[in-house]
C-alpha cells in the first residue's frame, strides 16, 4: 500500500529492533526515510541499502542523542540532505524510538545513569519535537515510543519508567498544541519485545516464561510494534491523537 508516497519520515534508533522495522514499514508504504543511528553504522547502512533496493529513498544520520546538542545536530544533518534531495527541509513524520534502557533498582541507579536515561528518553524527544515544529508540514505525524513499564510496577525500571512516563505526558499536551495544524501526536507502549534492548525476550527459556504473563501467550516481535506505528503515520489514523496505545499483547493485564 503506497499510502505514504511523497512523505518524508525521521525514525530515531532505526538501525535495529523496532526502529529498523518501523523504517522498513514506512518505506514499504512509499515514504522517504531518514535512518538515525548512534553507533551501529554498518547496520544503519544496511537498512538504507534494503530500502533503496525497493526503489524508495533513504539516508543515514549519525547522531548521539545522549549529547544535549544531539537534537540540534540531527536537524543540521537532515536539513542538508533534504535540501539537496528535495529543495526544502520540510518533512512529515517523526518517530521518537531511540531509547536508553537502564535496568536497575533505585539503590543501584547512579546520577550518571539517571541523567543519560532522562536525556535520551525524554529530553532528546522533547527537543527533537521542538526543532521539528517549523519543519513539520501541517497534517504531519509525531509518534513516540514509550513502554508498558509505565503502567506496571517493574522496580528495575527506576529511571527508565519515570522518563517514559514524562514522554507520555508530553504526548498528551502536544496533541492539543499541534491539533490546530492537523498534526497528530500519539505514543505506543511496547511490552516484552524480542530486541537487543530486551535480551530476555530473545532468550528461548526466558521468553517462554515471559509469554506466560502475556494474554496472547508470546513475546512481541519488532514488526508487531512497527505495524502499529506505521498505521499511526497514515491518513487512516487522522482522527487518532493524544492516545497511549498499548502494544504489549496484553502483558500483565
Secondary structure as GFF3:
##gff-version 3
##sequence-region A 1 253
A	DSSP	beta_strand	8	11	.	.	.	ID=ss1
A	DSSP	alpha_helix	17	28	.	.	.	ID=ss2
A	DSSP	beta_strand	32	37	.	.	.	ID=ss3
A	DSSP	alpha_helix	41	53	.	.	.	ID=ss4
A	DSSP	beta_strand	58	62	.	.	.	ID=ss5
A	DSSP	alpha_helix	70	86	.	.	.	ID=ss6
A	DSSP	beta_strand	91	96	.	.	.	ID=ss7
A	DSSP	three_ten_helix	106	108	.	.	.	ID=ss8
A	DSSP	alpha_helix	111	118	.	.	.	ID=ss9
A	DSSP	pi_helix	119	123	.	.	.	ID=ss10
A	DSSP	alpha_helix	124	132	.	.	.	ID=ss11
A	DSSP	beta_strand	136	145	.	.	.	ID=ss12
A	DSSP	three_ten_helix	148	150	.	.	.	ID=ss13
A	DSSP	alpha_helix	160	179	.	.	.	ID=ss14
A	DSSP	beta_strand	184	190	.	.	.	ID=ss15
A	DSSP	alpha_helix	199	202	.	.	.	ID=ss16
A	DSSP	alpha_helix	204	211	.	.	.	ID=ss17
A	DSSP	alpha_helix	222	232	.	.	.	ID=ss18
A	DSSP	three_ten_helix	235	237	.	.	.	ID=ss19
A	DSSP	beta_strand	244	247	.	.	.	ID=ss20
###
